[in-house]
Amino acid sequence: MPDRIDRLGATVFTVPSPDALPDLIARIARLWAELHEADRALALEVARKLPGMEIRRT
């Protein structure tokens, strides 16, 4: 199956404080679970592409 996502990237607008990290991690885990339930193949494609993700800071 061909990739549905060309490339992954993110722009960081704010850096969370250490106290905010548990909530951020919980939100990421919930979103990941939702993606996995909605489209497992897409979730696996995203996981495969994460190491090459481009991160930019504003």
Backbone as CSV, one residue per row, in Angstrom:
resi,resn,N_x,N_y,N_z,CA_x,CA_y,CA_z,C_x,C_y,C_z
1,MET,0.841,-1.174,0.000,0.000,0.000,0.000,0.895,1.249,0.000
2,PRO,0.619,2.206,-0.872,1.440,3.425,-0.893,1.177,4.278,0.351
3,ASP,2.166,5.091,0.676,2.017,5.995,1.816,0.913,7.008,1.547
4,ARG,0.116,7.285,2.558,-0.924,8.307,2.447,-0.431,9.649,2.973
5,ILE,0.657,9.622,3.732,1.214,10.849,4.300,2.568,11.077,3.649
6,ASP,2.721,12.233,2.998,3.977,12.534,2.322,5.114,12.668,3.321
7,ARG,4.989,13.600,4.248,6.023,13.772,5.267,5.380,14.342,6.511
8,LEU,6.033,14.181,7.623,5.511,14.694,8.887,6.345,15.872,9.333
9,GLY,5.700,16.821,9.940,6.399,17.972,10.478,5.566,18.635,11.548
10,ALA,6.223,19.396,12.378,5.518,20.113,13.439,6.234,21.422,13.698
11,THR,5.467,22.418,14.093,6.021,23.703,14.511,5.685,23.888,15.981
12,VAL,6.703,24.159,16.772,6.523,24.360,18.207,6.314,25.852,18.450
13,PHE,5.130,26.186,18.981,4.820,27.584,19.272,5.149,27.932,20.715
14,THR,4.895,27.019,21.624,5.230,27.218,23.032,5.830,25.931,23.566
15,VAL,6.723,26.066,24.499,7.324,24.902,25.152,6.641,24.744,26.510
16,PRO,6.036,23.588,26.754,5.311,23.423,28.024,6.267,23.378,29.214
17,SER,5.746,23.811,30.342,6.532,23.718,31.569,6.604,22.256,32.000
18,PRO,7.589,21.906,32.812,7.667,20.513,33.292,6.385,20.054,33.992
19,ASP,5.698,20.954,34.685,4.457,20.582,35.365,3.345,20.224,34.384
20,ALA,3.404,20.755,33.160,2.361,20.503,32.165,2.601,19.223,31.366
21,LEU,3.772,18.614,31.499,4.105,17.444,30.688,3.186,16.237,30.901
22,PRO,2.809,15.891,32.132,1.903,14.737,32.281,0.590,14.905,31.505
23,ASP,0.002,16.108,31.535,-1.235,16.354,30.796,-0.986,16.268,29.292
24,LEU,0.119,16.818,28.836,0.454,16.768,27.408,0.635,15.321,26.953
25,ILE,1.332,14.530,27.727,1.547,13.114,27.384,0.224,12.365,27.353
26,ALA,-0.663,12.652,28.308,-1.976,11.998,28.332,-2.780,12.373,27.088
27,ARG,-2.727,13.637,26.675,-3.458,14.062,25.473,-2.904,13.378,24.227
28,ILE,-1.572,13.283,24.139,-0.950,12.620,22.990,-1.351,11.144,22.950
29,ALA,-1.329,10.480,24.106,-1.705,9.057,24.163,-3.161,8.857,23.749
30,ARG,-4.057,9.763,24.200,-5.465,9.653,23.837,-5.646,9.829,22.335
31,LEU,-4.974,10.828,21.755,-5.076,11.053,20.309,-4.511,9.874,19.530
32,TRP,-3.401,9.306,20.025,-2.801,8.156,19.345,-3.769,6.961,19.374
33,ALA,-4.416,6.757,20.520,-5.387,5.658,20.632,-6.555,5.874,19.678
34,GLU,-7.031,7.114,19.572,-8.124,7.408,18.653,-7.718,7.153,17.211
35,LEU,-6.512,7.568,16.835,-6.024,7.326,15.473,-5.914,5.824,15.224
36,HIS,-5.368,5.099,16.177,-5.193,3.653,16.027,-6.537,2.949,15.863
37,GLU,-7.542,3.389,16.631,-8.874,2.787,16.520,-9.554,3.155,15.201
38,ALA,-9.348,4.376,14.734,-10.007,4.846,13.511,-9.368,4.255,12.260
39,ASP,-8.039,4.144,12.259,-7.341,3.685,11.053,-5.981,3.121,11.458
40,ARG,-5.949,1.836,11.759,-4.716,1.211,12.255,-3.576,1.317,11.254
41,ALA,-3.857,1.132,9.966,-2.807,1.205,8.951,-2.186,2.604,8.908
42,LEU,-3.016,3.625,9.031,-2.498,4.991,9.031,-1.661,5.239,10.283
43,ALA,-2.100,4.735,11.428,-1.340,4.891,12.666,0.035,4.246,12.535
44,LEU,0.098,3.074,11.924,1.387,2.403,11.735,2.275,3.173,10.763
45,GLU,1.673,3.778,9.746,2.450,4.596,8.815,3.035,5.813,9.529
46,VAL,2.223,6.453,10.362,2.714,7.600,11.125,3.853,7.172,12.039
47,ALA,3.703,6.051,12.734,4.745,5.570,13.640,6.043,5.315,12.886
48,ARG,5.935,4.785,11.676,7.126,4.507,10.873,7.830,5.801,10.462
49,LYS,7.069,6.873,10.265,7.641,8.131,9.787,8.105,9.061,10.915
50,LEU,7.734,8.777,12.151,8.090,9.666,13.243,9.596,9.933,13.395
51,PRO,10.475,8.936,13.249,11.899,9.228,13.402,12.426,10.278,12.413
52,GLY,11.802,10.414,11.262,12.251,11.399,10.286,11.467,12.695,10.329
53,MET,10.665,12.881,11.369,9.816,14.063,11.464,10.646,15.333,11.582
54,GLU,10.196,16.377,10.898,10.873,17.686,10.949,10.180,18.544,11.997
55,ILE,10.973,19.052,12.942,10.428,19.912,14.003,11.043,21.289,13.860
56,ARG,10.153,22.305,13.810,10.596,23.688,13.691,10.126,24.447,14.923
57,ARG,10.892,25.409,15.351,10.501,26.235,16.508,10.302,27.665,16.035
58,THR,9.188,28.250,16.459,8.920,29.629,16.051,9.523,30.593,17.037
